[in-house]
């Protein structure tokens, strides 16, 4: 049950108008509060507290209200009935939407011929989590890894291979693009050759296409390894610039039919600036002066292809925030040319930094590869476990390290930068992934020791029991809000808050102790089970796995 939605709609239906429902900072005042009297007071020509006194009896008629009282200038605090809370929390969760959408999601965006680096971490984690959230709510999703596989980097790589030979593994392949790029900085002929190869590749040169196909096999295998280590859902389609290249001509024709394309110094552009723009808004470049397709042309053609093939209601992108302007331009052109009627959104995320607030680097000062982040975290977990005198197998250590990395990423507002500190994020205490897993392992341990859990009923609940049950009933609202706001951090923060309440309950409410009577034990075991199931759902949405022990 979405408790907030149920209570809010019931109150609004009872009173005949929409009033805000809030959660008091201090639960002692009530489970919810409403400003209904303050909203109605002016139109009713009454003092808010006077009107609140008239509203109070109506609210007390609702079958879930145990008590209602007036506070401050006219707020009404509401306490829910224990038996209502128990029944609601005991029901199987069903967050399925009544209006499912078809959603295309574009994240990953890996570049072939390059090792996945630190910049790919957030697009992978945030995009995958949003995909899981959408699926959980009952939407139909199609995930795209829009790989960089058709622009000038391909010409630089092929030029190098023509001169030095085909790489035999990912390690060798990853060295080619940086080396060729560095050479091009000081060798105009080399850069000209790379541009020529790029244009010929895009025009169908069979020799270049064969070289391209050969090194792509190495690159795609490298991507699959990273996806596996990050425990990401498999992409439904790995289709980038090359895949949409056949649709560029159709997209160009649509732009021409809408009289949007103009020539500028040999390039083809679309002016997107409007009178309402206060910030600079440069034109979108569709083709370069040398005739090659641009990133913008690829993204527009991808929208055209996805609209034609998938018929999505929503198309969403998760990339570095430095691409915010790019997607503003692309979205404007897509609407100006009527390429799609789908809702288009872009979530631009902040950077991962070191403790000094600067972009995170490896010990030798280089750009960190994505797997470096996982390896650093794994080493930190292994060291922490060893210092504690414990022994955990490699699978468990890997699960803890992955939770540390992914939870730390999801915990922060996606638009903000955040600090990566392997020692801090692998702590088993505080707002960390290991703490989330530790709580889940603890709850599983209680249930395992207890054996069979019998369903029971409850009319009397302690404050710790009530607070925990109410938190489990806030899960469905949180998931829906995370989807509506494109805010995956809401899931991570919910998981942490739930764990805090679960551990408070565990310490204050004995369960399996000999002096606990049967009725209390049965009630608390069922609360543990409800909490464990809710937490497990949140953990799954984040793409984490719960180990058997910690």
Long-range contacts (C-beta under 8 A, 24 or more apart in sequence): 1-88, 1-91, 1-93, 1-473, 1-476, 2-95, 2-473, 2-476, 2-477, 2-480, 3-88, 3-470, 3-473, 3-474, 3-476, 3-477, 4-32, 4-474, 4-477, 5-476, 5-477, 6-64, 6-88, 7-32, 7-64, 7-78, 7-80, 10-62, 10-64, 11-36, 11-59, 11-62, 14-58, 14-59, 14-61, 14-62, 15-40, 15-55, 15-58, 24-77, 27-463, 27-466, 27-467, 29-71, 29-77, 30-67, 30-68, 30-69, 30-77, 30-78, 30-79, 31-78, 31-79, 31-80, 31-466, 31-470, 32-77, 32-78, 32-80, 33-71, 33-75, 33-76, 33-77, 33-78, 34-75, 34-76, 34-78, 35-74, 35-75, 36-76, 37-70, 37-74, 37-75, 37-76, 38-73, 38-74, 38-75, 41-74, 47-74, 48-73, 48-74, 49-73, 49-74, 52-76, 80-470, 82-458, 82-459, 82-460, 82-461, 82-466, 83-457, 83-458, 83-459, 85-461, 85-466, 85-469, 85-470, 85-473, 86-457, 86-458, 86-459, 86-461, 86-469, 88-473, 89-469, 89-472, 89-473, 89-527, 89-530, 90-455, 90-526, 90-530, 93-475, 93-476, 93-533, 93-534, 93-537, 94-476, 95-136, 95-137, 95-138, 95-475, 95-476, 95-479, 95-480, 96-137, 96-138, 97-137, 97-138, 97-139, 97-480, 100-137, 100-138, 100-139, 100-140, 101-139, 101-140, 101-312, 101-313, 101-314, 102-139, 102-140, 102-142, 102-310, 102-311, 102-312, 102-313, 102-314, 103-134, 103-139, 103-140, 103-141, 103-142, 103-312, 103-313, 103-314, 103-315, 103-316, 104-141, 104-142, 104-144, 104-306, 104-310, 104-312, 104-314, 104-315, 104-316, 104-342, 105-130, 105-131, 105-134, 105-141, 105-142, 105-143, 105-144, 105-315, 105-316, 105-317, 105-318, 106-144, 106-146, 106-302, 106-315, 106-316, 106-317, 106-318, 107-131, 107-143, 107-144, 107-145, 107-317, 107-318, 107-319, 108-143, 108-144, 108-145, 108-146, 108-147, 108-235, 109-145, 109-146, 109-147, 109-148, 109-319, 110-145, 110-147, 110-148, 110-223, 111-147, 111-148, 111-149, 111-153, 112-147, 112-148, 112-149, 112-153, 112-154, 112-215, 112-216, 112-219, 112-220, 113-153, 113-154, 113-157, 113-173, 113-174, 113-176, 113-177, 113-215, 113-219, 114-153, 114-174, 114-177, 115-170, 115-174, 115-222, 115-369, 115-370, 115-371, 116-222, 116-223, 116-226, 116-369, 116-370, 116-371, 117-367, 117-368, 117-369, 117-370, 118-352, 118-359, 118-360, 118-367, 118-368, 118-369, 118-370, 118-372, 118-373, 119-320, 119-351, 120-226, 120-370, 121-352, 121-370, 121-373, 121-405, 121-409, 122-318, 122-320, 122-349, 122-350, 122-352, 122-409, 122-414, 123-318, 123-319, 123-320, 123-349, 124-226, 124-227, 124-230, 124-232, 124-370, 125-230, 125-405, 125-406, 125-409, 125-410, 125-543, 126-318, 126-347, 126-349, 126-409, 126-410, 126-414, 126-488, 127-318, 128-230, 128-232, 128-233, 128-543, 129-410, 129-488, 129-491, 129-541, 129-542, 129-543, 130-316, 130-318, 130-347, 130-482, 130-483, 130-486, 130-488, 131-233, 132-233, 132-540, 132-541, 132-542, 132-543, 133-479, 133-482, 133-483, 133-488, 133-491, 133-541, 134-483, 136-479, 136-537, 136-541, 137-479, 137-480, 137-483, 141-236, 142-236, 142-237, 142-306, 142-310, 142-312, 143-233, 143-235, 143-236, 143-237, 144-235, 144-236, 144-237, 144-238, 144-239, 144-302, 144-306, 145-223, 145-235, 145-237, 145-238, 145-239, 145-240, 146-239, 146-240, 146-241, 146-298, 146-299, 146-302, 147-223, 147-238, 147-239, 147-240, 147-241, 148-240, 148-241, 149-216, 149-240, 149-241, 149-242, 150-201, 150-202, 150-240, 150-241, 150-242, 150-245, 150-293, 150-298, 151-198, 151-241, 151-292, 151-293, 151-295, 152-194, 152-195, 152-198, 152-292, 153-177, 153-181, 154-197, 154-198, 154-201, 154-212, 155-193, 155-194, 155-195, 155-196, 155-197, 155-198, 155-199, 155-201, 156-180, 156-181, 156-184, 156-194, 157-215, 158-194, 158-197, 158-201, 158-208, 158-211, 158-212, 159-190, 159-193, 159-194, 159-197, 161-211, 161-215, 162-211, 166-211, 166-214, 166-215, 167-215, 167-218, 169-218, 170-218, 170-219, 170-221, 170-222, 173-215, 173-218, 173-219, 173-222, 174-222, 195-290, 195-292, 198-292, 199-290, 199-291, 199-292, 202-245, 202-292, 202-293, 226-370, 226-371, 229-371, 229-374, 229-402, 230-370, 230-374, 230-402, 230-406, 230-543, 231-402, 231-543, 231-544, 231-545, 232-543, 233-543, 239-302, 240-298, 241-293, 241-295, 241-298, 243-305, 244-298, 244-301, 244-302, 244-304, 244-305, 245-293, 245-298, 245-301, 247-301, 247-302, 247-304, 247-305, 248-293, 248-297, 248-298, 248-301, 250-301, 250-304, 251-297, 251-300, 251-301, 251-304, 251-339, 252-286, 252-287, 252-297, 254-304, 254-337, 254-338, 254-339, 255-286, 255-333, 255-337, 258-336, 258-337, 258-338, 260-333, 260-336, 260-337, 261-286, 265-289, 266-290, 270-329, 270-333, 270-336, 272-328, 272-329, 272-332, 272-333, 272-336, 281-325, 281-328, 281-329, 282-325, 282-329, 283-329, 284-329, 284-330, 284-332, 284-333, 295-326, 296-326, 296-329, 296-330, 296-333, 299-326, 299-327, 299-330, 300-330, 300-333, 300-334, 300-337, 300-339, 303-330, 303-334, 303-339, 303-340, 303-342, 303-344, 304-339, 304-340, 306-340, 307-339, 307-340, 307-341, 307-342, 312-342, 313-342, 313-343, 314-342, 314-343, 314-344, 314-345, 315-340, 315-342, 315-343, 315-344, 315-345, 316-344, 316-345, 316-346, 316-347, 316-486, 317-345, 317-346, 317-347, 318-346, 318-347, 318-349, 319-346, 319-347, 319-348, 319-349, 320-348, 320-349, 320-351, 321-348, 321-349, 321-350, 321-415, 322-348, 323-348, 324-348, 345-486, 347-414, 347-415, 347-486, 348-415, 349-414, 349-415, 350-412, 350-413, 350-414, 350-415, 350-416, 350-417, 350-418, 351-417, 352-409, 352-417, 352-418, 352-419, 352-420, 353-417, 353-418, 353-419, 353-420, 354-419, 354-420, 354-421, 355-419, 355-421, 357-417, 357-419, 360-420, 373-405, 373-420, 374-401, 374-402, 374-405, 376-422, 377-401, 377-402, 377-404, 377-405, 377-422, 377-425, 377-426, 379-422, 380-404, 380-422, 380-423, 380-425, 380-426, 381-426, 381-434, 384-426, 384-427, 384-428, 392-547, 392-549, 392-550, 395-547, 396-547, 396-548, 396-549, 396-550, 399-437, 399-544, 399-545, 399-546, 399-547, 400-426, 400-433, 400-434, 400-437, 400-547, 400-550, 401-426, 402-433, 402-544, 402-545, 403-433, 403-434, 403-436, 403-437, 403-544, 403-545, 404-432, 404-433, 404-434, 405-433, 406-433, 406-542, 406-543, 406-544, 407-432, 407-433, 407-436, 407-492, 407-495, 407-542, 407-544, 408-432, 408-433, 410-488, 410-489, 410-491, 410-492, 410-542, 411-489, 411-492, 411-493, 411-496, 412-489, 413-487, 413-489, 414-486, 414-487, 414-488, 414-489, 428-550, 431-496, 433-544, 434-550, 435-496, 435-499, 436-495, 436-496, 436-499, 436-535, 436-539, 436-544, 437-539, 437-544, 437-546, 437-547, 437-550, 438-550, 439-499, 439-502, 439-503, 439-535, 440-532, 440-535, 440-536, 440-539, 440-546, 441-546, 441-547, 441-548, 441-549, 441-550, 442-503, 442-506, 443-502, 443-528, 443-531, 443-532, 443-535, 444-532, 444-546, 446-506, 446-511, 446-512, 446-525, 446-528, 447-525, 447-528, 447-529, 447-532, 449-512, 450-511, 450-512, 450-525, 453-522, 453-525, 453-526, 453-529, 454-522, 454-525, 454-526, 455-526, 456-519, 456-522, 456-523, 456-526, 458-523, 461-523, 462-508, 462-509, 464-501, 464-504, 464-505, 464-508, 464-509, 465-505, 465-509, 465-523, 465-524, 465-527, 467-501, 467-504, 467-505, 468-498, 468-501, 468-502, 468-504, 468-505, 468-527, 468-531, 469-527, 469-530, 471-497, 471-498, 471-501, 472-498, 472-530, 472-531, 472-534, 475-534, 475-537, 475-538, 479-541, 491-538, 491-541, 491-542, 492-542, 494-538, 495-535, 495-538, 495-539, 495-542, 498-531, 498-534, 498-535, 498-538, 499-535, 502-531, 502-535, 505-531
